[in-house]
Amino acid sequence: MVNPISAEKAFGYFGALLGTFPPASFFGRFLFETDPFSRGDGWIAILLLFVTIVTAITGYFSGKLVGKVVSSLEKYTWWVMMFLLPFVGLLWGMIAGAVGGFFIFIIGAVFGAAIGGAVGAIALPVFAAFHKILKRGDQIEQNEFLPIALGITLTISALILGLPL
């Protein structure tokens, strides 16, 4: 391997991508549909940017832990692994979404957890399946990681934006 990435780093980077693009898509759609700038509420955009940054950081650091969990689950059969991964992804997304959403008047933590949980429950099994297939030892090649991680993340973001696939 030329540029190997450990499972811990791969899932950390994947968490950072999931913590950045889907929330940014959701917030971007909100900003374009409500146009707070015309009412002088530009501070909302700054708040949403801050929430996205916090969610990305939380996704990165919690993703390192998720990488360890997924590495241990990859030792089981495909059926067991694919049954358990949505629950791990749900918890992962709920944590990252709740931490970021907390800054939107605390009630945002509930909505952040719900949206993040849905994203995590879908994204983690898909990414982990590719990871299990493509890894060598406990590492994945960077040239294989990037298209998969970006593809999953940007597909979810496109669905949030309502773009046709």
Solvent accessible surface area in square Angstrom, and as a share of the most:
residue,aa,sasa,rsa
1,M,100,0.45
2,V,127,0.73
3,N,65,0.33
4,P,63,0.40
5,I,17,0.08
6,S,38,0.25
7,A,1,0.01
8,E,64,0.28
9,K,101,0.43
10,A,0,0.00
11,F,0,0.00
12,G,0,0.00
13,Y,86,0.33
14,F,0,0.00
15,G,1,0.01
16,A,28,0.21
17,L,32,0.16
18,L,19,0.09
19,G,3,0.03
20,T,46,0.27
21,F,76,0.32
22,P,5,0.03
23,P,24,0.15
24,A,44,0.34
25,S,13,0.08
26,F,89,0.37
27,F,27,0.11
28,G,18,0.17
29,R,100,0.36
30,F,83,0.35
31,L,31,0.15
32,F,181,0.75
33,E,120,0.54
34,T,52,0.30
35,D,67,0.35
36,P,0,0.00
37,F,117,0.49
38,S,86,0.55
39,R,141,0.51
40,G,62,0.60
41,D,40,0.21
42,G,25,0.24
43,W,130,0.45
44,I,31,0.15
45,A,23,0.18
46,I,124,0.63
47,L,34,0.17
48,L,13,0.07
49,L,109,0.54
50,F,95,0.39
51,V,4,0.02
52,T,12,0.07
53,I,84,0.43
54,V,23,0.13
55,T,10,0.06
56,A,16,0.13
57,I,93,0.47
58,T,24,0.14
59,G,2,0.02
60,Y,50,0.19
61,F,125,0.52
62,S,23,0.15
63,G,0,0.00
64,K,54,0.23
65,L,116,0.58
66,V,11,0.07
67,G,1,0.01
68,K,118,0.50
69,V,55,0.32
70,V,0,0.00
71,S,22,0.14
72,S,54,0.35
73,L,17,0.08
74,E,10,0.04
75,K,171,0.72
76,Y,124,0.47
77,T,86,0.50
78,W,104,0.36
79,W,217,0.76
80,V,60,0.35
81,M,0,0.00
82,M,68,0.30
83,F,136,0.57
84,L,63,0.31
85,L,0,0.00
86,P,46,0.29
87,F,117,0.49
88,V,31,0.18
89,G,0,0.00
90,L,72,0.36
91,L,109,0.54
92,W,12,0.04
93,G,9,0.09
94,M,77,0.34
95,I,78,0.40
96,A,10,0.08
97,G,8,0.08
98,A,29,0.23
99,V,63,0.36
100,G,0,0.00
101,G,4,0.04
102,F,101,0.42
103,F,84,0.35
104,I,39,0.20
105,F,140,0.58
106,I,112,0.57
107,I,104,0.53
108,G,7,0.06
109,A,19,0.14
110,V,94,0.54
111,F,126,0.53
112,G,16,0.15
113,A,14,0.11
114,A,64,0.50
115,I,66,0.34
116,G,16,0.15
117,G,0,0.00
118,A,53,0.41
119,V,19,0.11
120,G,3,0.03
121,A,24,0.19
122,I,112,0.57
123,A,0,0.00
124,L,0,0.00
125,P,12,0.08
126,V,63,0.36
127,F,1,0.00
128,A,0,0.00
129,A,19,0.15
130,F,88,0.36
131,H,1,0.00
132,K,42,0.18
133,I,115,0.59
134,L,53,0.26
135,K,55,0.23
136,R,123,0.45
137,G,70,0.67
138,D,69,0.36
139,Q,71,0.32
140,I,1,0.00
141,E,17,0.07
142,Q,66,0.29
143,N,104,0.53
144,E,47,0.21
145,F,3,0.01
146,L,71,0.35
147,P,84,0.53
148,I,26,0.13
149,A,0,0.00
150,L,66,0.33
151,G,35,0.34
152,I,20,0.10
153,T,0,0.00
154,L,86,0.43
155,T,59,0.34
156,I,19,0.10
157,S,6,0.04
158,A,16,0.13
159,L,107,0.53
160,I,33,0.17
161,L,71,0.35
162,G,51,0.49
163,L,96,0.48
164,P,126,0.79
165,L,146,0.73
